[in-house]
Amino acid sequence: MARPRKSTGSALATGAEAQVLAARLMSMHAEAGLTIAMRMPLLMKGAFGDSRGQREAAKAVMEKVSAVVESSVAATQATTAFWWGLALNPPGQFDVATAAVKAADRTLEPFARRTRANAARLGGYRR
């Protein structure tokens, strides 16, 4: 006979992890909006030949490319860990919800880290 599913504590922990992920996502959205608002004047100056604005545009493009690559690697690793966990654990012993939250968190982290850094750099404050 198969073991019963994990206790409610696991569901509560997964719910808490999902809430933390949602809060991080909302924070990332706010910081992204702030970064865009602070970058636009620099980018406009760069369009008219200002070297600082042109450097900022190049930096923005390069960090997007590197974030996509890093996020793709993290998503691949998280997906692989998810499927191996599902395949190697007895039925009912693998917490799919927790694994999904961890995969999403690992995938978003490269973007979140860069968004925080840009908001701090362009806003002139450090955490």
Salt bridges, closest charged atoms under 4 A:
GLU31 OE2 - ARG127 NH2 2.67
GLU56 OE2 - ARG39 NE 2.73
GLU56 OE2 - ARG121 NH2 2.90
GLU63 OE2 - ARG39 NH2 2.78
GLU63 OE2 - LYS64 NZ 3.61
GLU70 OE2 - ARG113 NH2 2.26
GLU70 OE1 - ARG114 NH2 2.97
ASP105 OD1 - ARG24 NH1 2.14
GLU109 OE1 - ARG24 NH2 2.08
GLU109 OE2 - ARG113 NH1 3.64
GLU109 OE2 - ARG116 NH2 3.30
